[in-house]
Amino acid sequence: MEKKSLDLWVGIFVLLGALALFFLAMKAGNLSSISFGPVYPVQAKFDNIGGLKPQAPVKSAGVVVGRVGAITFDDKTFQAVVTLNLDSRYQFPKDSSVKILTSGLLGEQYIGMTPGGDTRNLAAGDKITMTQSAVVLEDLISQFLYSKATEAKDGK
């Protein structure tokens, strides 16, 4: 009888461990907050998306209002085309702007959306023209080092 009780507790412990691993995998894959509600896709073009990934959040005022659906490359303009799947509950003006932001100093990247003032709202298939690309930390460091090297060379 005691062996069956021990086997039951070991089984419960293993099941709880598997559930914890599943939860961690969902959080790491950014899949824990996927919404299955209706969405409308809009597109935005960026010169540089940095480390932005599909399923990254789209936030407005700190609230998740959608997710990045797909990222493709336009070989005519040489820009990244990002499809944003916005939740149908949230309607944004046509002149809204988007930029790629980073959570913290080295955190994940997400899309920040700022509403405009147009009376017409975005609809499925619309394109957002006002975009700001990601700030790449390596580019900032190289610009800083280059300016310091130039100052040293000029004797300042």
Contacts in CASP RR format, 6 or more apart in sequence:
PFRMAT RR
TARGET T0000
AUTHOR 0000-0000-0000
METHOD contacts of the structure
MODEL  1
MEKKSLDLWVGIFVLLGALALFFLAMKAGNLSSISFGPVYPVQAKFDNIG
GLKPQAPVKSAGVVVGRVGAITFDDKTFQAVVTLNLDSRYQFPKDSSVKI
LTSGLLGEQYIGMTPGGDTRNLAAGDKITMTQSAVVLEDLISQFLYSKAT
EAKDGK
23 32 0 8 1.000
26 32 0 8 1.000
29 55 0 8 1.000
30 53 0 8 1.000
30 55 0 8 1.000
30 56 0 8 1.000
30 57 0 8 1.000
30 108 0 8 1.000
31 55 0 8 1.000
33 57 0 8 1.000
33 64 0 8 1.000
34 55 0 8 1.000
34 67 0 8 1.000
35 66 0 8 1.000
35 67 0 8 1.000
35 87 0 8 1.000
37 87 0 8 1.000
37 88 0 8 1.000
38 87 0 8 1.000
38 88 0 8 1.000
39 66 0 8 1.000
39 67 0 8 1.000
39 85 0 8 1.000
39 86 0 8 1.000
39 87 0 8 1.000
39 88 0 8 1.000
40 85 0 8 1.000
40 86 0 8 1.000
40 88 0 8 1.000
40 122 0 8 1.000
40 123 0 8 1.000
40 124 0 8 1.000
40 125 0 8 1.000
41 69 0 8 1.000
41 83 0 8 1.000
41 84 0 8 1.000
41 85 0 8 1.000
41 86 0 8 1.000
41 124 0 8 1.000
41 125 0 8 1.000
42 83 0 8 1.000
42 84 0 8 1.000
42 86 0 8 1.000
42 122 0 8 1.000
42 124 0 8 1.000
42 125 0 8 1.000
42 126 0 8 1.000
42 127 0 8 1.000
42 128 0 8 1.000
43 81 0 8 1.000
43 82 0 8 1.000
43 83 0 8 1.000
43 84 0 8 1.000
43 125 0 8 1.000
43 126 0 8 1.000
43 127 0 8 1.000
43 128 0 8 1.000
44 81 0 8 1.000
44 82 0 8 1.000
44 84 0 8 1.000
44 98 0 8 1.000
44 111 0 8 1.000
44 127 0 8 1.000
44 128 0 8 1.000
44 131 0 8 1.000
45 74 0 8 1.000
45 77 0 8 1.000
45 79 0 8 1.000
45 80 0 8 1.000
45 81 0 8 1.000
45 82 0 8 1.000
45 127 0 8 1.000
45 131 0 8 1.000
46 79 0 8 1.000
46 80 0 8 1.000
46 82 0 8 1.000
46 100 0 8 1.000
46 131 0 8 1.000
46 133 0 8 1.000
46 134 0 8 1.000
47 79 0 8 1.000
47 80 0 8 1.000
47 133 0 8 1.000
48 80 0 8 1.000
48 133 0 8 1.000
48 134 0 8 1.000
48 136 0 8 1.000
49 71 0 8 1.000
49 80 0 8 1.000
49 82 0 8 1.000
49 100 0 8 1.000
49 109 0 8 1.000
49 133 0 8 1.000
49 134 0 8 1.000
50 100 0 8 1.000
50 109 0 8 1.000
50 133 0 8 1.000
50 134 0 8 1.000
50 136 0 8 1.000
51 109 0 8 1.000
51 134 0 8 1.000
52 68 0 8 1.000
52 71 0 8 1.000
52 82 0 8 1.000
52 100 0 8 1.000
52 109 0 8 1.000
52 110 0 8 1.000
52 111 0 8 1.000
52 134 0 8 1.000
53 68 0 8 1.000
53 71 0 8 1.000
53 108 0 8 1.000
53 109 0 8 1.000
54 68 0 8 1.000
54 69 0 8 1.000
54 70 0 8 1.000
54 71 0 8 1.000
55 67 0 8 1.000
55 68 0 8 1.000
55 69 0 8 1.000
56 67 0 8 1.000
56 68 0 8 1.000
56 108 0 8 1.000
56 109 0 8 1.000
56 110 0 8 1.000
56 111 0 8 1.000
57 64 0 8 1.000
57 66 0 8 1.000
57 67 0 8 1.000
57 68 0 8 1.000
57 110 0 8 1.000
57 111 0 8 1.000
58 64 0 8 1.000
58 65 0 8 1.000
58 66 0 8 1.000
58 67 0 8 1.000
58 68 0 8 1.000
58 84 0 8 1.000
58 85 0 8 1.000
58 86 0 8 1.000
58 98 0 8 1.000
58 110 0 8 1.000
58 111 0 8 1.000
58 112 0 8 1.000
58 113 0 8 1.000
59 65 0 8 1.000
59 110 0 8 1.000
59 111 0 8 1.000
59 112 0 8 1.000
59 113 0 8 1.000
60 90 0 8 1.000
60 92 0 8 1.000
60 112 0 8 1.000
60 113 0 8 1.000
60 114 0 8 1.000
60 115 0 8 1.000
65 86 0 8 1.000
65 87 0 8 1.000
65 90 0 8 1.000
65 92 0 8 1.000
65 113 0 8 1.000
66 84 0 8 1.000
66 85 0 8 1.000
66 86 0 8 1.000
66 87 0 8 1.000
66 90 0 8 1.000
67 84 0 8 1.000
67 85 0 8 1.000
68 82 0 8 1.000
68 83 0 8 1.000
68 84 0 8 1.000
68 85 0 8 1.000
68 111 0 8 1.000
69 82 0 8 1.000
69 83 0 8 1.000
69 84 0 8 1.000
69 85 0 8 1.000
70 82 0 8 1.000
70 83 0 8 1.000
71 80 0 8 1.000
71 81 0 8 1.000
71 82 0 8 1.000
71 83 0 8 1.000
72 80 0 8 1.000
72 81 0 8 1.000
72 83 0 8 1.000
73 79 0 8 1.000
73 80 0 8 1.000
73 81 0 8 1.000
74 80 0 8 1.000
74 81 0 8 1.000
82 111 0 8 1.000
84 98 0 8 1.000
84 111 0 8 1.000
84 113 0 8 1.000
84 128 0 8 1.000
86 92 0 8 1.000
86 122 0 8 1.000
91 121 0 8 1.000
91 122 0 8 1.000
92 113 0 8 1.000
92 115 0 8 1.000
92 116 0 8 1.000
92 121 0 8 1.000
92 122 0 8 1.000
93 115 0 8 1.000
93 116 0 8 1.000
93 117 0 8 1.000
93 118 0 8 1.000
93 119 0 8 1.000
93 120 0 8 1.000
93 121 0 8 1.000
93 122 0 8 1.000
94 118 0 8 1.000
94 120 0 8 1.000
94 121 0 8 1.000
94 122 0 8 1.000
94 126 0 8 1.000
95 116 0 8 1.000
95 117 0 8 1.000
95 118 0 8 1.000
95 130 0 8 1.000
96 113 0 8 1.000
96 114 0 8 1.000
96 115 0 8 1.000
96 116 0 8 1.000
96 122 0 8 1.000
96 128 0 8 1.000
96 130 0 8 1.000
97 113 0 8 1.000
97 114 0 8 1.000
97 116 0 8 1.000
97 128 0 8 1.000
97 130 0 8 1.000
97 131 0 8 1.000
97 132 0 8 1.000
98 111 0 8 1.000
98 112 0 8 1.000
98 113 0 8 1.000
98 114 0 8 1.000
98 128 0 8 1.000
98 130 0 8 1.000
98 131 0 8 1.000
98 132 0 8 1.000
99 111 0 8 1.000
99 112 0 8 1.000
99 114 0 8 1.000
99 131 0 8 1.000
99 132 0 8 1.000
99 133 0 8 1.000
100 109 0 8 1.000
100 110 0 8 1.000
100 111 0 8 1.000
100 112 0 8 1.000
100 132 0 8 1.000
100 133 0 8 1.000
100 134 0 8 1.000
100 135 0 8 1.000
101 109 0 8 1.000
101 110 0 8 1.000
101 111 0 8 1.000
101 112 0 8 1.000
102 108 0 8 1.000
102 109 0 8 1.000
102 110 0 8 1.000
102 134 0 8 1.000
102 135 0 8 1.000
103 109 0 8 1.000
103 110 0 8 1.000
106 137 0 8 1.000
109 134 0 8 1.000
122 128 0 8 1.000
END
